[in-house]
Structure formats: C-alpha cells, structure tokens
Amino acid sequence: MKDLGEASFVLGIKIHRDRNRGVLGLSQEAYIEKVLKKFNMHKCRPSPAPIVKGDKYLEHQCPKSKFERYCMQAVPYASAVESL
C-alpha cells in the first residue's frame, strides 16, 4: 500500500477541497460527459429544467415523418435518463 496524498478523483467523482473555508465539494461532471457521449448527446445545450412537472406535449411536438421517427429510435431515452 502506498500513500498517494489527498484524493482528487475517486470512482468517477472529482473532489474539491478548500480547507481554509471548510468546503468539500464533489462533482460528477466527467461521468455525465461520458454518459452524454455514449448516447451521442454531447453536443446538446444545457438547461436548468428541460421538462417541468405538469408539462403537456402537443401534437406539433411529435415526430412528423418516418425519418424523424427513425432518428428518435437511435437514442434509448429511458437508458440515458437512468444512467444520469
């Protein structure tokens, strides 16, 4: 066993410390980036809440052509959300 000093990255979690202020922060940004790349969504735009409770979807938001339906089949949305 070897002492490598303070941990800064463990199990995909980045650790931020500021001992002067007594702050310990954890970030999973690297994991989220990996998941987005896996599902080919790494170029998407961030949003604080893309879907809000009570949102209603209307007919004009549904795929209109065979090509649009085909594109939607390329992303397994349930698996992507579950990963996050």
C-alpha positions as CSV (number, residue, x, y, z in Angstrom):
1,M,0.0,0.0,0.0
2,K,1.3,3.5,-0.8
3,D,0.2,6.9,0.4
4,L,-0.5,9.0,-2.7
5,G,-1.6,12.1,-0.8
6,E,-5.1,13.6,-0.8
7,A,-7.5,12.1,-3.2
8,S,-8.7,14.3,-6.0
9,F,-10.6,11.8,-8.2
10,V,-12.3,8.6,-6.8
11,L,-14.7,6.3,-8.6
12,G,-15.5,8.9,-11.2
13,I,-16.1,11.6,-8.7
14,K,-13.9,14.7,-8.6
15,I,-13.2,16.0,-5.1
16,H,-12.7,19.8,-4.5
17,R,-11.4,20.9,-1.1
18,D,-10.9,24.3,0.4
19,R,-9.7,23.7,3.9
20,N,-9.5,27.4,4.7
21,R,-13.2,27.9,4.1
22,G,-14.1,24.4,5.3
23,V,-15.6,23.4,2.0
24,L,-15.7,19.9,0.4
25,G,-17.3,19.6,-3.0
26,L,-18.0,16.6,-5.2
27,S,-18.5,16.7,-8.9
28,Q,-19.7,14.0,-11.4
29,E,-19.1,16.2,-14.4
30,A,-16.7,13.6,-16.0
31,Y,-19.3,10.8,-15.6
32,I,-22.1,13.0,-17.0
33,E,-19.9,13.9,-20.1
34,K,-19.2,10.1,-20.6
35,V,-22.9,9.3,-20.5
36,L,-23.7,12.1,-22.9
37,K,-21.1,10.9,-25.4
38,K,-22.3,7.3,-25.0
39,F,-25.8,8.4,-26.1
40,N,-24.5,10.8,-28.7
41,M,-25.9,13.8,-26.8
42,H,-22.6,15.5,-26.0
43,K,-23.5,18.5,-28.3
44,C,-26.8,19.2,-26.6
45,R,-27.5,22.5,-24.9
46,P,-27.8,22.6,-21.1
47,S,-31.0,23.7,-19.5
48,P,-31.8,24.1,-15.8
49,A,-35.1,22.1,-16.2
50,P,-35.9,20.9,-19.7
51,I,-39.0,19.2,-18.5
52,V,-41.1,20.6,-15.7
53,K,-43.7,18.7,-13.7
54,G,-47.1,19.2,-15.4
55,D,-45.7,19.8,-18.9
56,K,-48.0,18.7,-21.6
57,Y,-46.9,17.5,-25.0
58,L,-48.8,18.6,-28.0
59,E,-49.2,17.0,-31.5
60,H,-46.8,19.5,-33.1
61,Q,-44.0,18.2,-30.8
62,C,-44.4,14.6,-32.1
63,P,-42.3,13.3,-35.0
64,K,-44.0,14.0,-38.3
65,S,-42.1,11.9,-40.7
66,K,-40.6,8.4,-40.9
67,F,-37.1,10.0,-40.8
68,E,-37.9,11.8,-37.6
69,R,-39.3,8.6,-36.0
70,Y,-36.1,6.8,-37.2
71,C,-33.9,9.4,-35.6
72,M,-35.8,9.1,-32.3
73,Q,-35.2,5.3,-32.3
74,A,-31.4,5.9,-32.3
75,V,-31.4,7.1,-28.7
76,P,-32.7,4.8,-26.0
77,Y,-34.1,7.7,-23.8
78,A,-35.0,5.5,-20.8
79,S,-31.4,4.1,-20.6
80,A,-29.9,7.6,-21.0
81,V,-32.1,9.1,-18.2
82,E,-31.5,6.0,-16.0
83,S,-27.7,6.5,-16.4
84,L,-27.9,10.1,-15.3
